Amino acid sequence: MRGEGDFAFARYWTASRPRQGMDKILGLSYKEDGVFRHNPARPLEDLSRIRIPARDKRLLKGFHMYFRKADVIETSRGCLNLCNFCSIREMYGHSFRLFPLERVLADIEDAYSRGARHIFCTDDNITLDMDRFEQLCDGVIRLKLKNVMFTTQASPIGFARRPEIAKKMVEAGFVSIFLGIENASPKICAPCTSPTPRYHPAWRRGAAERGHYCRRRIINGLAEDDAESIRENYQFIKKMASPASWIRS
């Protein structure tokens, strides 16, 4: 399956038993008579048509995070940034799509009803639209689920622009954020087209907001990296790892 397989896989499963109509499935590559066939690309899916996962059909169970039964949800797909070290733009192009909020909340309730007490949001950039993210937090708060925690990955730029959302995240149950800082050196990130260095003072404030436990990601080993830039990253992480900069609930 090339691209999104939500509907392509179901069509493939039907066509493969018996094997016919494979050439009509967009986004499918398959081998026939010793030769690989590549059907035309599939357009991006309408997320409002995708139902919540059939969790009762899983073959493997028992996933956990921090000794709590865990599950995953997604509230959006894609990112409008064009960082050339990221694979998301190859998956979705220059796009950002939202699942209907009601569907997201129903997905959370379904995971919770099946025992999940730690839920990971797999969004590529959940803080790209901070108004929508605030609506998500408000919706989770309204669910009034007990003893559930959330973890997400995010860009620090969103928090720098809307630092007040951090407090609402705490109320919603977000306990951990995985921040993609990428690189502390504007010299290195400029060729990578990452927007982070342009907001350097702002995202440093965003990374220091109170309310959560933060993990901060730095990328070393880019083609433009040298001893100076790696040392700069090390000094940055060392400074940010001081107790005063940790973010705890």
LINDA-V271797 format. One record per pair of residues at least 12 apart in sequence whose C-alpha atoms are under 7 Angstrom apart, sorted by the first residue. I is the first residue (numbers start at 1). J is the second residue. Records with the same first field share a line. If there is no record, write none. Layout:
# LINDA-V271797
I = J / J
This chain:
# LINDA-V271797
1 = 27 / 28 / 29
2 = 27 / 28
3 = 27 / 42 / 91
4 = 44
8 = 25
11 = 25
12 = 25
23 = 39
25 = 39
26 = 39 / 40 / 41 / 42
27 = 39 / 40 / 41 / 42
47 = 98 / 99
48 = 99 / 100
52 = 107
65 = 118
68 = 117 / 118
69 = 115 / 116 / 117 / 118
70 = 116 / 117 / 118 / 119
71 = 111 / 116 / 118 / 119 / 120
72 = 119 / 120 / 121 / 122
73 = 107 / 120 / 121 / 122
74 = 121 / 122 / 123
75 = 98 / 99 / 104 / 123
76 = 97 / 98 / 99 / 123 / 126
77 = 96 / 97 / 98 / 123 / 124
78 = 92 / 95 / 96 / 97 / 124
79 = 94 / 95 / 96 / 124 / 125
80 = 94 / 95 / 96
82 = 193 / 194
83 = 192 / 193 / 194
84 = 192 / 193
85 = 192
101 = 136
105 = 139 / 140
117 = 147 / 148 / 149
118 = 148 / 149 / 150
119 = 149 / 150 / 151
120 = 150 / 151 / 152
121 = 151 / 152
122 = 152
125 = 154 / 155
126 = 154
127 = 154 / 155 / 158
128 = 158
130 = 158
134 = 165
137 = 168 / 169 / 172
140 = 172
141 = 171 / 172
148 = 173
149 = 173 / 174 / 175
150 = 173 / 174 / 175
151 = 174 / 175 / 176 / 177
152 = 176 / 177 / 178
153 = 177 / 178 / 179
154 = 177 / 178 / 179 / 180
155 = 179 / 180
156 = 179 / 180 / 181 / 203 / 206 / 207
157 = 196 / 199 / 202 / 203 / 206
159 = 206
160 = 202 / 203 / 205 / 206
163 = 206 / 209
166 = 209 / 211
167 = 211
170 = 211 / 212 / 249
175 = 212 / 213 / 249
176 = 212 / 213 / 214
177 = 212 / 213 / 214 / 215
178 = 214 / 215 / 216
179 = 214 / 215 / 216 / 217
180 = 216 / 217
181 = 196 / 216 / 217 / 218
182 = 217 / 218 / 219
183 = 218 / 219 / 233
184 = 232 / 233 / 236
185 = 229 / 232
188 = 224 / 225
208 = 245 / 247
209 = 247
210 = 247 / 248
211 = 247 / 248 / 249
212 = 247 / 248 / 249
213 = 246 / 247 / 248 / 249
214 = 246 / 247
